[in-house]
Amino acid sequence: MNGSLRVLVVDDEPLARTRLRRLLGGIERVEVVGEAGSVPEAAPLVDQLTPDLVLLDVQMPGEDGFALLSRIRHRPAVVFVTAFDHYAVRAFEEHAVDYLLKPFRPERLASAIERVRAGLANPEALARQLQQVLASVGSARAERPERLERLTVRIGQKQLIVKTDDVLWFGAEDKLVFAATTSDRHYVNFTLDELERKLDPSRFVRVHRSAIANLEHAAALRPGFAGTWRLQLDDAARTEVPVSRSRARQLKERLGA
């Protein structure tokens, strides 16, 4: 294609959208025509703006990124941008052009843009590239750091090692992050954002801006105030962890509720 590649950015995290816009601004012949933070917000924009490409997050409050594809008439090229590698096969079943694993480097985004340009110009050549992309996702999975399995916390003059399996939930109060076990709370040297990236996503889920819960200890999900929820854990104290309205639906899906 000779003109600029028109791009719509869809991600529920404002900082992620800002970073994508900044990186796209450094690539020649790319025009960001809009952005959205959810599927309901993005769907009409796709049909109104008719972008060439949608950079699409997978996990978002409410409907996930895949739901967008069934709600639009205009069919742009799609590149999924997510922190989770286990959606890759489904992404390519939905005819995605590429699959970017967060955090990615600027040159990786640039290569995805070139793949989109090539695919728009020559669809047959694009089909031959998909297997290479799947292989690269597998390599990225292998190169990613191991999941956080142990934490070192200080108790007086001693250093105590806590297994993440033994943590009921992680929370934040007064700008300090703690790991709550059945016996105590231990302050840790991680932010919740860092923990969300490092912990095993099959067990640990961000349920609130100030809480990450271990679903292995989930006992019940109870309604709270003004559309919020409380996740009850299976410890003796029947601890309840706050669940925000925006994250409740995904949590219900994970729990099979």
Summary of the structure (lengths in Angstrom):
residues: 257
radius of gyration: 20.5
end to end distance: 46.8
largest distance: 65.6
contacts: 748
relative contact order: 0.09
helix: 38%
strand: 30%
